[in-house]
C-alpha cells in the first residue's frame, strides 16, 4: 500500500486524491512534517527521490544486497 497524502480542513482529514479503500478501513496517521529543518524545496526533492526509487523498484531496476556486498569486497 502506498502512502496517502492528506490535509486537515476544518479539523477533518481530507485525502488529496480518491482511494479504492473500502468504507470502514482503519488507518493510522503519522504527521509528515515533524520538527526537521527541511524547507519546502528540500522536502520536494526528497519526496521526488523517494518516488524515483519506488519507480525503479517496481520496474525491477534494483540490485540485491549480496551483489553489492560482493562488488564492494572485490574492490579491497
PQR file with spaces between the fields and no chain letter, atoms N, CA, C, O and H, PARSE charges and radii, in Angstrom:
ATOM       1  N    UNK     1       0.850   -1.181    0.000 -0.4000 1.5000
ATOM       2  CA   UNK     1       0.000    0.000    0.000 -0.0000 2.0000
ATOM       3  C    UNK     1       0.884    1.228    0.000  0.5500 1.7000
ATOM       4  O    UNK     1       1.794    1.337    0.822 -0.5500 1.4000
ATOM       5  N    UNK     2       0.638    2.130   -0.886 -0.4000 1.5000
ATOM       6  CA   UNK     2       1.384    3.375   -0.929 -0.0000 2.0000
ATOM       7  C    UNK     2       0.848    4.341    0.108  0.5500 1.7000
ATOM       8  O    UNK     2      -0.280    4.208    0.581 -0.5500 1.4000
ATOM       9  H    UNK     2      -0.101    2.041   -1.554  0.4000 1.0000
ATOM      10  N    UNK     3       1.666    5.304    0.449 -0.4000 1.5000
ATOM      11  CA   UNK     3       1.252    6.330    1.389 -0.0000 2.0000
ATOM      12  C    UNK     3       0.177    7.203    0.751  0.5500 1.7000
ATOM      13  O    UNK     3       0.153    7.392   -0.465 -0.5500 1.4000
ATOM      14  H    UNK     3       2.583    5.412    0.064  0.4000 1.0000
ATOM      15  N    UNK     4      -0.692    7.721    1.573 -0.4000 1.5000
ATOM      16  CA   UNK     4      -1.730    8.640    1.121 -0.0000 2.0000
ATOM      17  C    UNK     4      -1.360   10.037    1.585  0.5500 1.7000
ATOM      18  O    UNK     4      -0.857   10.207    2.696 -0.5500 1.4000
ATOM      19  H    UNK     4      -0.673    7.567    2.561  0.4000 1.0000
ATOM      20  N    UNK     5      -1.600   11.027    0.763 -0.4000 1.5000
ATOM      21  CA   UNK     5      -1.346   12.405    1.148 -0.0000 2.0000
ATOM      22  C    UNK     5      -2.680   13.057    1.470  0.5500 1.7000
ATOM      23  O    UNK     5      -3.647   12.920    0.719 -0.5500 1.4000
ATOM      24  H    UNK     5      -2.009   10.889   -0.139  0.4000 1.0000
ATOM      25  N    UNK     6      -2.727   13.767    2.590 -0.4000 1.5000
ATOM      26  CA   UNK     6      -3.972   14.398    3.031 -0.0000 2.0000
ATOM      27  C    UNK     6      -3.655   15.713    3.723  0.5500 1.7000
ATOM      28  O    UNK     6      -2.508   15.991    4.073 -0.5500 1.4000
ATOM      29  H    UNK     6      -1.942   13.879    3.200  0.4000 1.0000
ATOM      30  N    UNK     7      -4.682   16.507    3.912 -0.4000 1.5000
ATOM      31  CA   UNK     7      -4.580   17.778    4.634 -0.0000 2.0000
ATOM      32  C    UNK     7      -5.720   17.859    5.642  0.5500 1.7000
ATOM      33  O    UNK     7      -6.726   17.159    5.529 -0.5500 1.4000
ATOM      34  H    UNK     7      -5.614   16.282    3.628  0.4000 1.0000
ATOM      35  N    UNK     8      -5.539   18.712    6.611 -0.4000 1.5000
ATOM      36  CA   UNK     8      -6.598   18.944    7.588 -0.0000 2.0000
ATOM      37  C    UNK     8      -7.395   20.163    7.138  0.5500 1.7000
ATOM      38  O    UNK     8      -6.833   21.227    6.879 -0.5500 1.4000
ATOM      39  H    UNK     8      -4.722   19.281    6.703  0.4000 1.0000
ATOM      40  N    UNK     9      -8.716   19.992    7.049 -0.4000 1.5000
ATOM      41  CA   UNK     9      -9.622   21.070    6.671 -0.0000 2.0000
ATOM      42  C    UNK     9     -10.727   21.120    7.717  0.5500 1.7000
ATOM      43  O    UNK     9     -11.482   20.162    7.882 -0.5500 1.4000
ATOM      44  H    UNK     9      -9.173   19.128    7.259  0.4000 1.0000
ATOM      45  N    UNK    10     -10.814   22.243    8.420 -0.4000 1.5000
ATOM      46  CA   UNK    10     -11.821   22.405    9.473 -0.0000 2.0000
ATOM      47  C    UNK    10     -11.797   21.246   10.468  0.5500 1.7000
ATOM      48  O    UNK    10     -12.841   20.754   10.893 -0.5500 1.4000
ATOM      49  H    UNK    10     -10.200   23.021    8.286  0.4000 1.0000
ATOM      50  N    UNK    11     -10.591   20.822   10.829 -0.4000 1.5000
ATOM      51  CA   UNK    11     -10.451   19.763   11.819 -0.0000 2.0000
ATOM      52  C    UNK    11     -10.663   18.358   11.293  0.5500 1.7000
ATOM      53  O    UNK    11     -10.603   17.399   12.063 -0.5500 1.4000
ATOM      54  H    UNK    11      -9.742   21.223   10.483  0.4000 1.0000
ATOM      55  N    UNK    12     -10.909   18.211    9.994 -0.4000 1.5000
ATOM      56  CA   UNK    12     -11.129   16.891    9.388 -0.0000 2.0000
ATOM      57  C    UNK    12      -9.967   16.562    8.458  0.5500 1.7000
ATOM      58  O    UNK    12      -9.397   17.452    7.826 -0.5500 1.4000
ATOM      59  H    UNK    12     -10.958   18.989    9.369  0.4000 1.0000
ATOM      60  N    UNK    13      -9.625   15.299    8.381 -0.4000 1.5000
ATOM      61  CA   UNK    13      -8.566   14.862    7.477 -0.0000 2.0000
ATOM      62  C    UNK    13      -9.190   14.563    6.122  0.5500 1.7000
ATOM      63  O    UNK    13     -10.107   13.749    6.012 -0.5500 1.4000
ATOM      64  H    UNK    13     -10.088   14.576    8.895  0.4000 1.0000
ATOM      65  N    UNK    14      -8.676   15.237    5.087 -0.4000 1.5000
ATOM      66  CA   UNK    14      -9.199   15.090    3.736 -0.0000 2.0000
ATOM      67  C    UNK    14      -8.072   14.563    2.851  0.5500 1.7000
ATOM      68  O    UNK    14      -7.024   15.195    2.725 -0.5500 1.4000
ATOM      69  H    UNK    14      -7.931   15.898    5.176  0.4000 1.0000
ATOM      70  N    UNK    15      -8.298   13.399    2.240 -0.4000 1.5000
ATOM      71  CA   UNK    15      -7.304   12.804    1.356 -0.0000 2.0000
ATOM      72  C    UNK    15      -7.280   13.590    0.052  0.5500 1.7000
ATOM      73  O    UNK    15      -8.329   13.952   -0.480 -0.5500 1.4000
ATOM      74  H    UNK    15      -9.150   12.886    2.342  0.4000 1.0000
ATOM      75  N    UNK    16      -6.069   13.854   -0.467 -0.4000 1.5000
ATOM      76  CA   UNK    16      -5.918   14.689   -1.661 -0.0000 2.0000
ATOM      77  C    UNK    16      -6.434   14.035   -2.937  0.5500 1.7000
ATOM      78  O    UNK    16      -6.893   14.732   -3.843 -0.5500 1.4000
ATOM      79  H    UNK    16      -5.217   13.560   -0.035  0.4000 1.0000
ATOM      80  N    UNK    17      -6.368   12.717   -3.024 -0.4000 1.5000
ATOM      81  CA   UNK    17      -6.809   12.019   -4.228 -0.0000 2.0000
ATOM      82  C    UNK    17      -7.756   10.897   -3.842  0.5500 1.7000
ATOM      83  O    UNK    17      -7.684   10.387   -2.724 -0.5500 1.4000
ATOM      84  H    UNK    17      -5.995   12.151   -2.289  0.4000 1.0000
ATOM      85  N    UNK    18      -8.648   10.503   -4.752 -0.4000 1.5000
ATOM      86  CA   UNK    18      -9.553    9.389   -4.446 -0.0000 2.0000
ATOM      87  C    UNK    18      -8.765    8.111   -4.149  0.5500 1.7000
ATOM      88  O    UNK    18      -7.670    7.911   -4.673 -0.5500 1.4000
ATOM      89  H    UNK    18      -8.706   10.917   -5.660  0.4000 1.0000
ATOM      90  N    UNK    19      -9.329    7.258   -3.310 -0.4000 1.5000
ATOM      91  CA   UNK    19      -8.701    5.978   -2.995 -0.0000 2.0000
ATOM      92  C    UNK    19      -9.686    4.858   -3.293  0.5500 1.7000
ATOM      93  O    UNK    19     -10.883    5.090   -3.462 -0.5500 1.4000
ATOM      94  H    UNK    19     -10.219    7.420   -2.884  0.4000 1.0000
ATOM      95  N    UNK    20      -9.164    3.648   -3.354 -0.4000 1.5000
ATOM      96  CA   UNK    20     -10.040    2.492   -3.541 -0.0000 2.0000
ATOM      97  C    UNK    20     -10.221    1.734   -2.231  0.5500 1.7000
ATOM      98  O    UNK    20     -10.607    0.565   -2.229 -0.5500 1.4000
ATOM      99  H    UNK    20      -8.191    3.459   -3.216  0.4000 1.0000
ATOM     100  N    UNK    21      -9.942    2.407   -1.122 -0.4000 1.5000
ATOM     101  CA   UNK    21     -10.113    1.779    0.185 -0.0000 2.0000
ATOM     102  C    UNK    21     -11.597    1.621    0.492  0.5500 1.7000
ATOM     103  O    UNK    21     -12.376    2.548    0.270 -0.5500 1.4000
ATOM     104  H    UNK    21      -9.629    3.356   -1.123  0.4000 1.0000
ATOM     105  N    UNK    22     -11.993    0.465    0.995 -0.4000 1.5000
ATOM     106  CA   UNK    22     -13.404    0.278    1.337 -0.0000 2.0000
ATOM     107  C    UNK    22     -13.790    1.091    2.569  0.5500 1.7000
ATOM     108  O    UNK    22     -12.953    1.384    3.422 -0.5500 1.4000
ATOM     109  H    UNK    22     -11.361   -0.288    1.175  0.4000 1.0000
ATOM     110  N    UNK    23     -15.060    1.447    2.647 -0.4000 1.5000
ATOM     111  CA   UNK    23     -15.566    2.165    3.816 -0.0000 2.0000
ATOM     112  C    UNK    23     -15.249    1.371    5.076  0.5500 1.7000
ATOM     113  O    UNK    23     -15.342    0.143    5.092 -0.5500 1.4000
ATOM     114  H    UNK    23     -15.740    1.209    1.954  0.4000 1.0000
ATOM     115  N    UNK    24     -14.881    2.078    6.113 -0.4000 1.5000
ATOM     116  CA   UNK    24     -14.587    1.437    7.386 -0.0000 2.0000
ATOM     117  C    UNK    24     -13.136    1.015    7.551  0.5500 1.7000
ATOM     118  O    UNK    24     -12.750    0.522    8.611 -0.5500 1.4000
ATOM     119  H    UNK    24     -14.806    3.075    6.100  0.4000 1.0000
ATOM     120  N    UNK    25     -12.320    1.208    6.501 -0.4000 1.5000
ATOM     121  CA   UNK    25     -10.906    0.857    6.604 -0.0000 2.0000
ATOM     122  C    UNK    25     -10.259    1.710    7.681  0.5500 1.7000
ATOM     123  O    UNK    25     -10.398    2.933    7.682 -0.5500 1.4000
ATOM     124  H    UNK    25     -12.634    1.609    5.640  0.4000 1.0000
ATOM     125  N    UNK    26      -9.552    1.062    8.598 -0.4000 1.5000
ATOM     126  CA   UNK    26      -8.873    1.778    9.675 -0.0000 2.0000
ATOM     127  C    UNK    26      -7.496    2.201    9.197  0.5500 1.7000
ATOM     128  O    UNK    26      -6.755    1.394    8.635 -0.5500 1.4000
ATOM     129  H    UNK    26      -9.439    0.068    8.597  0.4000 1.0000
ATOM     130  N    UNK    27      -7.152    3.455    9.416 -0.4000 1.5000
ATOM     131  CA   UNK    27      -5.858    3.999    9.023 -0.0000 2.0000
ATOM     132  C    UNK    27      -5.156    4.571   10.243  0.5500 1.7000
ATOM     133  O    UNK    27      -5.795    5.118   11.143 -0.5500 1.4000
ATOM     134  H    UNK    27      -7.754    4.111    9.873  0.4000 1.0000
ATOM     135  N    UNK    28      -3.844    4.441   10.264 -0.4000 1.5000
ATOM     136  CA   UNK    28      -3.027    5.086   11.280 -0.0000 2.0000
ATOM     137  C    UNK    28      -2.281    6.222   10.599  0.5500 1.7000
ATOM     138  O    UNK    28      -1.611    6.005    9.590 -0.5500 1.4000
ATOM     139  H    UNK    28      -3.325    3.997    9.533  0.4000 1.0000
ATOM     140  N    UNK    29      -2.386    7.408   11.131 -0.4000 1.5000
ATOM     141  CA   UNK    29      -1.791    8.585   10.516 -0.0000 2.0000
ATOM     142  C    UNK    29      -0.552    9.021   11.285  0.5500 1.7000
ATOM     143  O    UNK    29      -0.510    8.976   12.515 -0.5500 1.4000
ATOM     144  H    UNK    29      -2.931    7.584   11.951  0.4000 1.0000
ATOM     145  N    UNK    30       0.448    9.443   10.530 -0.4000 1.5000
ATOM     146  CA   UNK    30       1.663    9.999   11.104 -0.0000 2.0000
ATOM     147  C    UNK    30       1.884   11.345   10.436  0.5500 1.7000
ATOM     148  O    UNK    30       1.869   11.446    9.209 -0.5500 1.4000
ATOM     149  H    UNK    30       0.413    9.479    9.531  0.4000 1.0000
ATOM     150  N    UNK    31       2.085   12.358   11.226 -0.4000 1.5000
ATOM     151  CA   UNK    31       2.292   13.698   10.692 -0.0000 2.0000
ATOM     152  C    UNK    31       3.579   13.738    9.872  0.5500 1.7000
ATOM     153  O    UNK    31       4.644   13.374   10.370 -0.5500 1.4000
ATOM     154  H    UNK    31       2.098   12.277   12.222  0.4000 1.0000
ATOM     155  N    UNK    32       3.487   14.173    8.633 -0.4000 1.5000
ATOM     156  CA   UNK    32       4.630   14.147    7.722 -0.0000 2.0000
ATOM     157  C    UNK    32       5.684   15.180    8.085  0.5500 1.7000
ATOM     158  O    UNK    32       6.878   14.889    8.010 -0.5500 1.4000
ATOM     159  H    UNK    32       2.622   14.469    8.228  0.4000 1.0000
ATOM     160  N    UNK    33       5.283   16.344    8.463 -0.4000 1.5000
ATOM     161  CA   UNK    33       6.230   17.417    8.739 -0.0000 2.0000
ATOM     162  C    UNK    33       6.436   17.536   10.241  0.5500 1.7000
ATOM     163  O    UNK    33       5.666   18.180   10.954 -0.5500 1.4000
ATOM     164  H    UNK    33       4.314   16.581    8.523  0.4000 1.0000
ATOM     165  N    UNK    34       7.492   16.896   10.688 -0.4000 1.5000
ATOM     166  CA   UNK    34       7.780   16.966   12.115 -0.0000 2.0000
ATOM     167  C    UNK    34       8.730   18.128   12.364  0.5500 1.7000
ATOM     168  O    UNK    34       8.689   19.130   11.650 -0.5500 1.4000
ATOM     169  H    UNK    34       8.117   16.373   10.109  0.4000 1.0000
ATOM     170  N    UNK    35       9.556   18.005   13.341 -0.4000 1.5000
ATOM     171  CA   UNK    35      10.439   19.101   13.727 -0.0000 2.0000
ATOM     172  C    UNK    35      11.768   19.079   12.978  0.5500 1.7000
ATOM     173  O    UNK    35      12.793   19.477   13.531 -0.5500 1.4000
ATOM     174  H    UNK    35       9.590   17.191   13.922  0.4000 1.0000
ATOM     175  N    UNK    36      11.765   18.617   11.719 -0.4000 1.5000
ATOM     176  CA   UNK    36      13.011   18.642   10.961 -0.0000 2.0000
ATOM     177  C    UNK    36      13.255   20.055   10.438  0.5500 1.7000
ATOM     178  O    UNK    36      12.419   20.945   10.596 -0.5500 1.4000
ATOM     179  H    UNK    36      10.933   18.293   11.269  0.4000 1.0000
ATOM     180  N    UNK    37      14.400   20.239    9.823 -0.4000 1.5000
ATOM     181  CA   UNK    37      14.766   21.578    9.365 -0.0000 2.0000
ATOM     182  C    UNK    37      14.723   21.714    7.848  0.5500 1.7000
ATOM     183  O    UNK    37      15.344   22.619    7.290 -0.5500 1.4000
ATOM     184  H    UNK    37      15.079   19.517    9.694  0.4000 1.0000
ATOM     185  N    UNK    38      13.996   20.823    7.175 -0.4000 1.5000
ATOM     186  CA   UNK    38      13.902   20.908    5.718 -0.0000 2.0000
ATOM     187  C    UNK    38      12.942   22.009    5.304  0.5500 1.7000
ATOM     188  O    UNK    38      11.873   22.183    5.889 -0.5500 1.4000
ATOM     189  H    UNK    38      13.491   20.088    7.628  0.4000 1.0000
ATOM     190  N    UNK    39      13.355   22.754    4.269 -0.4000 1.5000
ATOM     191  CA   UNK    39      12.406   23.718    3.712 -0.0000 2.0000
ATOM     192  C    UNK    39      11.571   23.007    2.642  0.5500 1.7000
ATOM     193  O    UNK    39      11.791   21.830    2.356 -0.5500 1.4000
ATOM     194  H    UNK    39      14.223   22.612    3.793  0.4000 1.0000
ATOM     195  N    UNK    40      10.630   23.715    2.064 -0.4000 1.5000
ATOM     196  CA   UNK    40       9.710   23.098    1.102 -0.0000 2.0000
ATOM     197  C    UNK    40      10.445   22.531   -0.113  0.5500 1.7000
ATOM     198  O    UNK    40      10.090   21.461   -0.610 -0.5500 1.4000
ATOM     199  H    UNK    40      10.450   24.671    2.296  0.4000 1.0000
ATOM     200  N    UNK    41      11.470   23.246   -0.593 -0.4000 1.5000
ATOM     201  CA   UNK    41      12.222   22.767   -1.760 -0.0000 2.0000
ATOM     202  C    UNK    41      12.980   21.478   -1.434  0.5500 1.7000
ATOM     203  O    UNK    41      12.985   20.539   -2.230 -0.5500 1.4000
ATOM     204  H    UNK    41      11.758   24.114   -0.190  0.4000 1.0000
ATOM     205  N    UNK    42      13.616   21.438   -0.265 -0.4000 1.5000
ATOM     206  CA   UNK    42      14.337   20.226    0.143 -0.0000 2.0000
ATOM     207  C    UNK    42      13.381   19.051    0.312  0.5500 1.7000
ATOM     208  O    UNK    42      13.686   17.928   -0.090 -0.5500 1.4000
ATOM     209  H    UNK    42      13.612   22.201    0.381  0.4000 1.0000
ATOM     210  N    UNK    43      12.225   19.316    0.909 -0.4000 1.5000
ATOM     211  CA   UNK    43      11.240   18.251    1.103 -0.0000 2.0000
ATOM     212  C    UNK    43      10.739   17.736   -0.255  0.5500 1.7000
ATOM     213  O    UNK    43      10.574   16.530   -0.437 -0.5500 1.4000
ATOM     214  H    UNK    43      11.977   20.228    1.236  0.4000 1.0000
ATOM     215  N    UNK    44      10.499   18.641   -1.197 -0.4000 1.5000
ATOM     216  CA   UNK    44      10.045   18.234   -2.530 -0.0000 2.0000
ATOM     217  C    UNK    44      11.108   17.386   -3.224  0.5500 1.7000
ATOM     218  O    UNK    44      10.779   16.404   -3.890 -0.5500 1.4000
ATOM     219  H    UNK    44      10.633   19.621   -1.049  0.4000 1.0000
ATOM     220  N    UNK    45      12.388   17.760   -3.075 -0.4000 1.5000
ATOM     221  CA   UNK    45      13.479   16.974   -3.662 -0.0000 2.0000
ATOM     222  C    UNK    45      13.542   15.589   -3.035  0.5500 1.7000
ATOM     223  O    UNK    45      13.733   14.597   -3.738 -0.5500 1.4000
ATOM     224  H    UNK    45      12.656   18.557   -2.534  0.4000 1.0000
ATOM     225  N    UNK    46      13.384   15.516   -1.722 -0.4000 1.5000
ATOM     226  CA   UNK    46      13.399   14.228   -1.034 -0.0000 2.0000
ATOM     227  C    UNK    46      12.247   13.353   -1.510  0.5500 1.7000
ATOM     228  O    UNK    46      12.446   12.180   -1.826 -0.5500 1.4000
ATOM     229  H    UNK    46      13.229   16.322   -1.151  0.4000 1.0000
ATOM     230  N    UNK    47      11.050   13.916   -1.561 -0.4000 1.5000
ATOM     231  CA   UNK    47       9.883   13.146   -1.992 -0.0000 2.0000
ATOM     232  C    UNK    47      10.030   12.685   -3.439  0.5500 1.7000
ATOM     233  O    UNK    47       9.605   11.580   -3.778 -0.5500 1.4000
ATOM     234  H    UNK    47      10.888   14.869   -1.304  0.4000 1.0000
ATOM     235  N    UNK    48      10.627   13.518   -4.300 -0.4000 1.5000
ATOM     236  CA   UNK    48      10.857   13.123   -5.694 -0.0000 2.0000
ATOM     237  C    UNK    48      11.861   11.971   -5.764  0.5500 1.7000
ATOM     238  O    UNK    48      11.690   11.047   -6.560 -0.5500 1.4000
ATOM     239  H    UNK    48      10.971   14.416   -4.025  0.4000 1.0000
ATOM     240  N    UNK    49      12.905   12.024   -4.936 -0.4000 1.5000
ATOM     241  CA   UNK    49      13.901   10.948   -4.915 -0.0000 2.0000
ATOM     242  C    UNK    49      13.283    9.644   -4.419  0.5500 1.7000
ATOM     243  O    UNK    49      13.590    8.573   -4.942 -0.5500 1.4000
ATOM     244  H    UNK    49      13.043   12.774   -4.290  0.4000 1.0000
ATOM     245  N    UNK    50      12.423    9.730   -3.421 -0.4000 1.5000
ATOM     246  CA   UNK    50      11.739    8.536   -2.916 -0.0000 2.0000
ATOM     247  C    UNK    50      10.833    7.957   -3.998  0.5500 1.7000
ATOM     248  O    UNK    50      10.822    6.746   -4.217 -0.5500 1.4000
ATOM     249  H    UNK    50      12.173   10.600   -2.996  0.4000 1.0000
ATOM     250  N    UNK    51      10.077    8.817   -4.674 -0.4000 1.5000
ATOM     251  CA   UNK    51       9.207    8.356   -5.766 -0.0000 2.0000
ATOM     252  C    UNK    51      10.024    7.689   -6.870  0.5500 1.7000
ATOM     253  O    UNK    51       9.619    6.659   -7.409 -0.5500 1.4000
ATOM     254  H    UNK    51      10.086    9.801   -4.496  0.4000 1.0000
ATOM     255  N    UNK    52      11.173    8.277   -7.207 -0.4000 1.5000
ATOM     256  CA   UNK    52      12.040    7.700   -8.244 -0.0000 2.0000
ATOM     257  C    UNK    52      12.540    6.316   -7.817  0.5500 1.7000
ATOM     258  O    UNK    52      12.578    5.387   -8.624 -0.5500 1.4000
ATOM     259  H    UNK    52      11.502    9.114   -6.770  0.4000 1.0000
ATOM     260  N    UNK    53      12.920    6.187   -6.549 -0.4000 1.5000
ATOM     261  CA   UNK    53      13.360    4.893   -6.040 -0.0000 2.0000
ATOM     262  C    UNK    53      12.253    3.851   -6.084  0.5500 1.7000
ATOM     263  O    UNK    53      12.497    2.697   -6.436 -0.5500 1.4000
ATOM     264  H    UNK    53      12.889    6.942   -5.893  0.4000 1.0000
ATOM     265  N    UNK    54      11.045    4.250   -5.731 -0.4000 1.5000
ATOM     266  CA   UNK    54       9.910    3.326   -5.800 -0.0000 2.0000
ATOM     267  C    UNK    54       9.625    2.905   -7.238  0.5500 1.7000
ATOM     268  O    UNK    54       9.328    1.740   -7.504 -0.5500 1.4000
ATOM     269  H    UNK    54      10.847    5.187   -5.446  0.4000 1.0000
ATOM     270  N    UNK    55       9.716    3.859   -8.161 -0.4000 1.5000
ATOM     271  CA   UNK    55       9.518    3.535   -9.578 -0.0000 2.0000
ATOM     272  C    UNK    55      10.568    2.528  -10.047  0.5500 1.7000
ATOM     273  O    UNK    55      10.244    1.571  -10.749 -0.5500 1.4000
ATOM     274  H    UNK    55       9.958    4.805   -7.945  0.4000 1.0000
ATOM     275  N    UNK    56      11.835    2.748   -9.654 -0.4000 1.5000
ATOM     276  CA   UNK    56      12.905    1.813  -10.018 -0.0000 2.0000
ATOM     277  C    UNK    56      12.623    0.429   -9.458  0.5500 1.7000
ATOM     278  O    UNK    56      12.784   -0.573  -10.154 -0.5500 1.4000
ATOM     279  H    UNK    56      12.098    3.526   -9.083  0.4000 1.0000
ATOM     280  N    UNK    57      12.202    0.374   -8.203 -0.4000 1.5000
ATOM     281  CA   UNK    57      11.904   -0.911   -7.569 -0.0000 2.0000
ATOM     282  C    UNK    57      10.783   -1.632   -8.307  0.5500 1.7000
ATOM     283  O    UNK    57      10.897   -2.818   -8.619 -0.5500 1.4000
ATOM     284  H    UNK    57      12.071    1.188   -7.638  0.4000 1.0000
ATOM     285  N    UNK    58       9.704   -0.914   -8.582 -0.4000 1.5000
ATOM     286  CA   UNK    58       8.551   -1.519   -9.252 -0.0000 2.0000
ATOM     287  C    UNK    58       8.885   -1.973  -10.671  0.5500 1.7000
ATOM     288  O    UNK    58       8.279   -2.918  -11.176 -0.5500 1.4000
ATOM     289  H    UNK    58       9.611    0.048   -8.329  0.4000 1.0000
ATOM     290  N    UNK    59       9.850   -1.305  -11.321 -0.4000 1.5000
ATOM     291  CA   UNK    59      10.250   -1.666  -12.684 -0.0000 2.0000
ATOM     292  C    UNK    59      11.339   -2.742  -12.688  0.5500 1.7000
ATOM     293  O    UNK    59      11.773   -3.186  -13.751 -0.5500 1.4000
ATOM     294  H    UNK    59      10.342   -0.538  -10.911  0.4000 1.0000
ATOM     295  N    UNK    60      11.776   -3.158  -11.504 -0.4000 1.5000
ATOM     296  CA   UNK    60      12.797   -4.198  -11.422 -0.0000 2.0000
ATOM     297  C    UNK    60      14.212   -3.690  -11.598  0.5500 1.7000
ATOM     298  O    UNK    60      15.139   -4.481  -11.771 -0.5500 1.4000
ATOM     299  H    UNK    60      11.424   -2.797  -10.640  0.4000 1.0000
ATOM     300  N    UNK    61      14.390   -2.379  -11.554 -0.4000 1.5000
ATOM     301  CA   UNK    61      15.728   -1.798  -11.697 -0.0000 2.0000
ATOM     302  C    UNK    61      16.386   -1.710  -10.322  0.5500 1.7000
ATOM     303  O    UNK    61      16.586   -0.623   -9.779 -0.5500 1.4000
ATOM     304  H    UNK    61      13.637   -1.736  -11.414  0.4000 1.0000
ATOM     305  N    UNK    62      16.714   -2.874   -9.777 -0.4000 1.5000
ATOM     306  CA   UNK    62      17.307   -2.935   -8.444 -0.0000 2.0000
ATOM     307  C    UNK    62      18.484   -3.899   -8.465  0.5500 1.7000
ATOM     308  O    UNK    62      18.600   -4.736   -9.360 -0.5500 1.4000
ATOM     309  H    UNK    62      16.551   -3.756  -10.218  0.4000 1.0000
ATOM     310  N    UNK    63      19.352   -3.773   -7.474 -0.4000 1.5000
ATOM     311  CA   UNK    63      20.466   -4.692   -7.277 -0.0000 2.0000
ATOM     312  C    UNK    63      20.346   -5.212   -5.857  0.5500 1.7000
ATOM     313  O    UNK    63      20.201   -4.437   -4.912 -0.5500 1.4000
ATOM     314  H    UNK    63      19.258   -3.093   -6.747  0.4000 1.0000
ATOM     315  N    UNK    64      20.406   -6.538   -5.711 -0.4000 1.5000
ATOM     316  CA   UNK    64      20.233   -7.105   -4.377 -0.0000 2.0000
ATOM     317  C    UNK    64      21.477   -6.869   -3.516  0.5500 1.7000
ATOM     318  O    UNK    64      22.566   -6.600   -4.024 -0.5500 1.4000
ATOM     319  H    UNK    64      20.524   -7.168   -6.479  0.4000 1.0000
ATOM     320  N    UNK    65      21.286   -6.976   -2.225 -0.4000 1.5000
ATOM     321  CA   UNK    65      22.331   -6.681   -1.244 -0.0000 2.0000
ATOM     322  C    UNK    65      23.573   -7.540   -1.449  0.5500 1.7000
ATOM     323  O    UNK    65      24.690   -7.027   -1.370 -0.5500 1.4000
ATOM     324  H    UNK    65      20.402   -7.194   -1.812  0.4000 1.0000
ATOM     325  N    UNK    66      23.407   -8.816   -1.707 -0.4000 1.5000
ATOM     326  CA   UNK    66      24.562   -9.707   -1.866 -0.0000 2.0000
ATOM     327  C    UNK    66      25.427   -9.303   -3.058  0.5500 1.7000
ATOM     328  O    UNK    66      26.653   -9.388   -2.986 -0.5500 1.4000
ATOM     329  H    UNK    66      22.500   -9.233   -1.771  0.4000 1.0000
ATOM     330  N    UNK    67      24.814   -8.872   -4.137 -0.4000 1.5000
ATOM     331  CA   UNK    67      25.575   -8.418   -5.303 -0.0000 2.0000
ATOM     332  C    UNK    67      26.393   -7.186   -4.956  0.5500 1.7000
ATOM     333  O    UNK    67      27.559   -7.084   -5.338 -0.5500 1.4000
ATOM     334  H    UNK    67      23.818   -8.803   -4.195  0.4000 1.0000
ATOM     335  N    UNK    68      25.795   -6.261   -4.242 -0.4000 1.5000
ATOM     336  CA   UNK    68      26.507   -5.048   -3.835 -0.0000 2.0000
ATOM     337  C    UNK    68      27.660   -5.404   -2.906  0.5500 1.7000
ATOM     338  O    UNK    68      28.768   -4.896   -3.079 -0.5500 1.4000
ATOM     339  H    UNK    68      24.848   -6.345   -3.932  0.4000 1.0000
ATOM     340  N    UNK    69      27.418   -6.271   -1.921 -0.4000 1.5000
ATOM     341  CA   UNK    69      28.485   -6.681   -0.997 -0.0000 2.0000
ATOM     342  C    UNK    69      29.636   -7.350   -1.746  0.5500 1.7000
ATOM     343  O    UNK    69      30.802   -7.094   -1.445 -0.5500 1.4000
ATOM     344  H    UNK    69      26.517   -6.684   -1.781  0.4000 1.0000
ATOM     345  N    UNK    70      29.318   -8.202   -2.713 -0.4000 1.5000
ATOM     346  CA   UNK    70      30.357   -8.879   -3.489 -0.0000 2.0000
ATOM     347  C    UNK    70      31.197   -7.869   -4.270  0.5500 1.7000
ATOM     348  O    UNK    70      32.418   -8.002   -4.345 -0.5500 1.4000
ATOM     349  H    UNK    70      28.371   -8.410   -2.957  0.4000 1.0000
ATOM     350  N    UNK    71      30.550   -6.869   -4.846 -0.4000 1.5000
ATOM     351  CA   UNK    71      31.290   -5.845   -5.585 -0.0000 2.0000
ATOM     352  C    UNK    71      32.187   -5.037   -4.653  0.5500 1.7000
ATOM     353  O    UNK    71      33.321   -4.714   -5.007 -0.5500 1.4000
ATOM     354  H    UNK    71      29.558   -6.761   -4.784  0.4000 1.0000
ATOM     355  N    UNK    72      31.682   -4.710   -3.466 -0.4000 1.5000
ATOM     356  CA   UNK    72      32.496   -3.963   -2.506 -0.0000 2.0000
ATOM     357  C    UNK    72      33.695   -4.784   -2.043  0.5500 1.7000
ATOM     358  O    UNK    72      34.796   -4.251   -1.907 -0.5500 1.4000
ATOM     359  H    UNK    72      30.761   -4.972   -3.179  0.4000 1.0000
ATOM     360  N    UNK    73      33.489   -6.081   -1.800 -0.4000 1.5000
ATOM     361  CA   UNK    73      34.602   -6.946   -1.389 -0.0000 2.0000
ATOM     362  C    UNK    73      35.646   -7.046   -2.496  0.5500 1.7000
ATOM     363  O    UNK    73      36.841   -7.138   -2.217 -0.5500 1.4000
ATOM     364  H    UNK    73      32.595   -6.514   -1.911  0.4000 1.0000
ATOM     365  N    UNK    74      35.206   -7.029   -3.737 -0.4000 1.5000
ATOM     366  CA   UNK    74      36.129   -7.141   -4.866 -0.0000 2.0000
ATOM     367  C    UNK    74      37.039   -5.921   -4.988  0.5500 1.7000
ATOM     368  O    UNK    74      38.128   -6.023   -5.553 -0.5500 1.4000
ATOM     369  H    UNK    74      34.235   -6.954   -3.964  0.4000 1.0000
ATOM     370  N    UNK    75      36.616   -4.778   -4.474 -0.4000 1.5000
ATOM     371  CA   UNK    75      37.423   -3.559   -4.543 -0.0000 2.0000
ATOM     372  C    UNK    75      38.559   -3.546   -3.526  0.5500 1.7000
ATOM     373  O    UNK    75      39.483   -2.741   -3.646 -0.5500 1.4000
ATOM     374  H    UNK    75      35.731   -4.695   -4.015  0.4000 1.0000
ATOM     375  N    UNK    76      38.505   -4.416   -2.538 -0.4000 1.5000
ATOM     376  CA   UNK    76      39.535   -4.420   -1.485 -0.0000 2.0000
ATOM     377  C    UNK    76      40.869   -4.842   -1.990  0.5500 1.7000
ATOM     378  O    UNK    76      41.831   -4.895   -1.224 -0.5500 1.4000
ATOM     379  H    UNK    76      37.755   -5.069   -2.441  0.4000 1.0000
